Amino acid sequence: MYKKMRAGAPLLLLSVSLLMAGCGLGGEKTGNELDPPKVNYVKEGKSLDKETAAKESKNSVKRQLFLLDSNGLVVPQMLNLPKSGTAAKQVLEYLVKDGPVSNILPNGFQAVLPPDTQVLDVVVGKDGTAIANFSKEFKDYRGQDEQKLLQAITFTLTQFDTIKNVKIQIDGKDQKVMPVNHTPIDEGVSRADGINIENGDVVNMNSSDTATLYFVADNGSQEYYVPVTRRIAQNDSDKITAAVQELIQGPGEQSRLLSGFRNDVQLLDTPVVKNGVATLNFNKAILDNKSENTIDDAVLKSIVLSLTELNDVKKVAIHVNGRTKLKYEDGKAITAPVSRPSMVNTGEF
């Protein structure tokens, strides 16, 4: 069941859709990859023949754009863009309101950069810093949107392996702060700065850490995963347990996000990471159907997406009371540790 906010009123179970990788976002499939992205070459009810589909495939490429949803959250969406020799510049151009993204925006989503903004250039240095140069129209945003705009730019650009950090210019001039609310950006911005940031229940920021968690949203047209960076109590020895506890606690009270975790879910042992595989042993409350040993897809995917945000975790193995014979929601056996798909929210779940 999904629960909304932390108290968790149960809702009907929904089948759900799944950051981040490098240029082209991904590589070869490994293990039981969670629903890897596919391209659907069917438009307006007409099936394209193989030749047309192949041609379209050669002329387009899948990119992850970070857009605003109806709740004002920054969310990854996979879109097919025309192939371009300037991929980093192109993805930013597709973040401009009323720009080329307009005809392919998913329902309930909008671009974040002010209308008429021009992306003058994107230069990527050998140190992994991308300098994005915008026209003066870049300044025409609301102050309350500054963090969202900055996060969308940063996370969209850092989908490429060669980009780790983002700096901003306006008409070729380096910006030490953002132009409206003056957020400091002189050192650049990276994914480590977070996305859809919550403070959680932490009081002392100096003794806190961060975790990026994935919860579910439903806008009526689609269900999708939303990354949320939350302040949590510092736990250097076991960040996995800390992240799982935050997933069980659920989304923030004002977020309108959903969680499939029951409140009585517990980890029975300290998680172990070996060769990039995190092994977690839960009680039976993690199961959607105890007699069939099935685990809710939303729960499994939220765990995998959240834990693979940690540097040393590449795959996740779920045990229940020490048993490994679990099944996906559709009854298919889980025969290997589950890895992160190359893109989040492909629309194929």
SULKANOR-V839194 format. One record per helix or strand. SS is the DSSP state (2 for helix, 1 for strand). FROM is the first residue (numbers start at 1). LEN is the number of residues. If there is no record, write none. Layout:
ss;from;len
SS;FROM;LEN
SS;FROM;LEN
This chain:
ss;from;len
1;2;3
1;9;3
1;42;2
1;46;2
2;50;10
1;60;9
1;74;9
2;87;7
1;96;1
2;100;5
1;110;1
1;113;1
1;119;6
1;129;6
2;136;4
2;143;15
1;165;6
1;173;2
1;177;1
1;184;1
1;189;1
2;191;3
1;198;1
2;205;3
1;208;11
1;223;11
2;239;11
1;258;2
1;267;1
1;272;3
1;277;6
2;284;3
1;287;3
1;294;2
2;297;11
1;315;6
1;323;1
1;327;1
1;333;1
1;338;2
